[in-house]
Amino acid sequence: MKGKHLVCLAVLLALAGLTGYAQGYTGPGLDPVTVAEAKNLRDDSPVVLRGKIERFLGDEKYLFSDDSGTITVEIDNRLWTGLSVNQNDTVEISGEVDKDFRGIEIEVNAIKKL
């Protein structure tokens, strides 16, 4: 009987992967805001931005821009997962506002090329 349960569990897990349950939430979320709007949000506010990564600043920090301005974003190396972008590519980043005595930046949780 134990073997049947393991087979059923394996089939259920496989089906869950095929139907998207293992893919994470893909429905509506936060609407994108501009860099200018993000700069006025409170510390730790969730945020989605669309724009371009202008250049690498060092130590996992990049200069991000849209039509409203620029802001420093911190993108952990593990988030790139094979994604390759340059200053001409439009990306969407999601993360949170990080304000402290040094200034403001966006701590990125996810990035995708549009």
C-alpha positions, 0 to 999 in steps of 0.5 A: 500500500505504501508504494501506491501512495508514493506513486499517487504523490508523484503523479500529483506533483507532476500534474501540479507542475504541468498545470502551473501550480509550481510556477508561482502567482502570475495574476495582477499585482502592483501597477508600475510607477515612475522613478519620480513617484518611487522617490516619494514613497515610504521606506520599505514600500513595494514598487514596480518600475519600467525603464532601462538600466543605464550602467553598472555602478559596482557592488550589485548597484546599477543606475536605473532610468525612465522618462521621469529620472534616475535612481540607484537599484540594487540587483543581487547577482543571483537574480540575473539567472542567465538574463542579459540586458544592456542600456538599450533594453527595457526592463521591469523590476519589482522590489522595495524602496530603501531609504536611509541616511545615505539616500534612496534606492530600490532593493530589487526582488525580481527583474525581467526583460520586456 
